[in-house]
Amino acid sequence: MTAYKSGDPTTLKRLYGRTKGKKLRGLQSDLMQDLLPQIGLPKDGAITAARLFGTDRPLHFEIGFGAGEHMAARANMLPDHGFIGCEPYENGVAAALTQIDNYQGMGPLANIRLHMGGALEILERIPDGALSFVYLLHPDPWPKARHAKRRMMNDGPVDMIAAKLKRGGEFRFGTDHPVYLRHALMIMQRHRHQFDWLAAHPADFQNRPAGWPETRYEAKARRQGHEVWYYRWRRR
């Protein structure tokens, strides 16, 4: 079990890891210049469904959406819901924009808003009880004990997620990293007053639930022979 370290992402107030990869070209570069400003989040003030989409609707929040596969699939599945995605890695944002611009050849997704940067600074601006779903899928595990305070699954972020979720809202967490899994379960054990674990049998967290689209990180983990775990908690 990884020892708890003082401090976590809500108190460190900085991003770790790379934010840029290979140089963007062609369509992705164009979308970063043209589409991202159109669907970016407002720079200040409260972030609400009505402000982003013009109507009050269920609001979803994805922390670190990677290349956006899960977010885009969920948005396509639930067109009357609103989705907010935060991702600091420029190449991931560019990949997500290509899906938003024309999802699987079916046209644009109008119910997604993006932020290229840290998730917690945006989560802070969402009113308490406004979110229906929060997703944390295959986050950077920071496997060394001295880096445990960098993990998004820590007391500060979980408290914030609990505050922003409405009663009955759902927090979903997926990982293939056993060290991070043990750490996450230790953290969530301390938050039983806020969340109910939605699992009655091992199959409930060993198999991907219906309505949970696969990410490229999950697919890569399975190709490498890793076991993948799927956890769902309901806000009390």
N, C-alpha and C positions, 0 to 999 in steps of 0.2 A: 504493500500500500504506500502510495506516495505521501510523504509528510506534507501537512498544510503549511504553506509559506505566507507570511504576512504580506499584505498588498495584493492587488489583483488588477485586472484591466480598468476597473472604474477609478482606481486611485493612481495607477501609473500614468494614465493619460497620454499614451503614445502607442504608435503602431510598430510592430516588429515584422521582420520578413521583407521580401522584395515587393516592390510596387510596380516595377516595369520589367518586361522581358524583351523579346525581339521587336524590332521596329515595325510599327503598323504600316500597312500599305493598302492601296486599292480601296475596296468597299469599306473595310473596317475603319480605315483612317477617315473616310468621308462621313461615316456614321458618327464617329466620335466628335467631329466638328459640327454636324448638322442635326442629328437626331438626339444626342445626349443632352444638349441644352434645352430641347423641347420637352423632354420627359424627366429632367433633373428635378430635384427637390428644391423648394424655396430656401433661400439662404438664411432666413431668420423667421421667428414666430412659430406658433404651434403647428404641428403637422397632423391634419385630420383627413378622414376620407372625403368629407365634403369639400375641403380646400383643394385636394389633389384631383378628385374625379367629378366634382360637381354635385354629387349625391352622397347621402349617408349609406354606407354599405359595409359588409364584413371586411375587415382589414387584416392582411397577412404581412409578416415581416420576416425576411430571410437575412441572416447574419452570415456574410461571406458566401455569396452564391456561386463562386467558382466561375464556370463558363455559362451558367444560367439555365442548364437543362431542366433541373427540377422546377425552378421558378416559372419558366416559360410553359412547361407542361401543366403545372397547377393553374396558371392563369388562363390557359386555353380550356382547361377542364371546368373552370369556374368563372365564366366571363362577366358575371354580375358582382364579383368580388373585386377588391382592390389589393394590389401587391406592391410592397416596397422592398427593394433589394439593395444591400450595401456590400460593396466589394472594393478593397483598396488596390487590387492588382489590375493595372490598365488593360493588359491583354485579355483578362477574363471579362472585363466590362465590354470590351470591343466584341468579343465572341457572343456575349449575351445580346448586344445590340443587333447583331445579324439575325438572331432568332426573333427578337421583338419586331424588327422591320418586316419580316416575312416568315412567319412560323410554318415550317414544313410545307412551304409553297401555298399556304392558305390565306396569306395576307397578314397585315400587321396585328399585333396585340395592343389594344388600347388601354388595358387595365394594369399596366406596370409603370412604376416610377423608380428611378435609380439614383444612387449616390455613390460616387467613386471616392471612397474614403472609409473611415472607421464607422462601425455601426452604433457604438454607444453614444456618440455625440448626437446622432439622429434619434435614437431611442429615447434619450432624455427629453426631447421636444414633443414626443407623442403624449397626449393626455392619458392619465391613469385610466385603466379599464377600457381602452379604446381598441385593443387588438383581439382578434379571434384566434390567430395562430402565430406562433413564433417558431422558426426553423433554425437549427444549428446542425448542419450536416457535414460530416467529415472535416471538422476544423483542424488546424495545425495542432498536433498533439504535444509539441514541446516536451519530448520525452525525458529530458534531463531534469532531475529533482530541483536544481537551482532555477530552472525556467518555469516551474509549475505555476508561478504567479502570473505568467503571461497567458495562461489558458483562459479561453472565454468561459469555460465551465468552471466558475469560481463563485464565491458567495456574493460578491458585489453585483456582477452581471445577473445572477439568478434572482437576487432580490429585485433588480430593476425589471427583469422580464415578468416576474410575478406581479409587480405593480402595474405594468402596462397591459397585461392580459385581463380580459373581462372574466367574471366568474363563469366557469364552464369552458373557458378558452383552453387551447391545447399547445403545449410545448413539445416539439419533436426534436430528438437528438439521434444522430447516426454516426457510427465510427467503426473502423476495423482495427483500431489500435488498442490492445489489451491494457496497456498502462493507463492510457487516457480513460478507458472504460472504467477501470477500478477507481480512478480519481473522481470521475463524474458521479459514480454511484455513491461514493463517500460524501460528495458535496450535496447531492440530492437527498441523502438520508437526513441531512441537517435542515432540509426545507420541507419536511413532511407536513408542517403546519400550513403550508401554502399550496402543496401539490399532492394529488393522488396519482399513484403509478397505475397506468392502464395496462396491466398484465395479470392474467390469471394463471397462465401456463408458460413454460419456457418457449414454446412455439410462438408466443405473442411478441417476443423480442428477438427471436432467431430468424424469423421470416419477415420479409418486407410486407407491410400491410397494404391492403387495397388503397388506391388513391395516393400512394407514396412513390412518385416516379424515380427511376434510377438516375444517379448522377454518374459522370464519367469517372469520378474518383472511386465510387463503389464498383463500377465495372472493372476498373484497373485492379482493385483489391481482390476481386474474385478471380481474375486471370492469374494473379500471383498466388492463389491458393489461400487467401486470408478468409477467416470467418468475419462476417459483418453482423453488427447488432443494431436493432431498431428500437428506440425507446420513446414512449409517449406518456406525458404527464398532463393531467387535467387540473386547471386552476380551481382551488376550493372556494 
